[in-house]
Amino acid sequence: MKRPLIAAALAASLLATPAFAASDNFEMAVNFDRAAAESAEGARAEYTSIRQEVSERCAAEHENFSVGRDLATTLCTARTMNKVVKAIDSPELTKVHAARKAG
């Protein structure tokens, strides 16, 4: 029983390798309304909009992956959102991001 599981895990890790090897280093402009993000509701709306933009860009960056595309896009989106939220440095947007990451 252990051998088939080990083989399956090894195969899965080899198939996912392109996702982990992908570069998420790219520049993009995001639309952000700092005044709107001063309220909790506005920050949630801005966050949703930014996340959509980032997700679409990450999907485009990884569209040529034949295997592991969804995982690569998910990881790219998470990493890029961390960078975007840090760069914007809005307290309310940071709270929304932390809540999303928590769960």
C-alpha positions in Angstrom: 0.0 0.0 0.0 2.9 2.4 0.7 4.4 2.0 -2.7 1.4 3.1 -4.7 1.0 6.2 -2.4 4.6 7.1 -2.7 4.5 6.7 -6.5 1.3 8.8 -6.6 2.9 11.5 -4.4 6.1 11.5 -6.6 4.0 11.8 -9.8 2.0 14.6 -8.3 5.1 16.5 -7.3 6.7 16.1 -10.7 3.5 17.4 -12.4 3.3 20.4 -10.1 7.0 21.3 -10.6 6.2 23.9 -13.3 3.9 25.7 -10.9 6.6 26.1 -8.3 9.2 27.1 -10.9 7.1 29.8 -12.4 8.2 33.3 -12.0 5.7 35.7 -10.4 7.8 38.7 -11.0 6.0 41.1 -13.3 4.8 44.6 -13.1 1.3 45.7 -13.4 -0.8 48.7 -12.6 -3.8 48.2 -10.4 -6.8 50.5 -10.1 -7.1 51.7 -6.5 -9.1 54.4 -4.9 -7.4 55.3 -1.6 -10.4 57.5 -0.4 -12.8 54.6 -1.0 -10.6 52.2 1.0 -10.7 54.4 4.1 -13.9 52.6 5.2 -14.3 48.9 5.8 -16.9 48.5 3.1 -14.9 50.5 0.6 -11.8 48.5 1.4 -13.6 45.3 0.8 -14.9 46.5 -2.6 -11.4 47.8 -3.5 -9.8 44.5 -2.4 -12.3 42.5 -4.5 -11.5 44.6 -7.6 -7.8 44.4 -7.1 -7.9 40.7 -6.5 -9.8 40.2 -9.7 -7.2 42.2 -11.7 -4.4 40.2 -10.1 -6.1 36.9 -10.7 -6.7 37.6 -14.4 -3.0 38.7 -14.8 -1.7 35.6 -13.1 -4.0 33.4 -15.2 -2.6 35.1 -18.3 1.0 34.7 -17.1 0.5 30.9 -16.7 -1.8 30.2 -19.6 0.8 28.1 -21.4 1.2 25.6 -18.6 -0.2 22.3 -19.7 -0.1 20.9 -16.2 -0.4 22.7 -12.9 -1.9 25.8 -14.4 -4.6 26.2 -11.6 -2.0 25.7 -8.8 0.4 28.2 -10.5 -2.3 30.8 -10.9 -3.5 30.3 -7.2 0.1 30.7 -5.9 0.8 33.6 -8.1 -2.4 35.4 -7.0 -1.6 34.8 -3.3 2.0 36.1 -3.7 1.0 39.0 -5.8 -1.8 40.1 -3.5 0.7 40.0 -0.6 3.0 42.4 -2.6 0.1 44.7 -3.7 -1.4 45.1 -0.2 2.1 45.8 1.2 2.8 48.4 -1.5 -0.5 50.2 -1.1 -0.1 50.3 2.6 -3.7 51.0 3.5 -4.8 50.0 7.0 -8.3 48.9 6.0 -7.1 47.1 2.9 -4.5 45.3 5.1 -7.3 44.2 7.5 -9.4 42.8 4.6 -6.4 40.9 3.2 -5.5 39.5 6.7 -9.1 38.3 7.2 -9.1 36.6 3.8 -5.8 34.9 4.5 -7.1 33.7 7.9 -10.0 32.1 6.4 
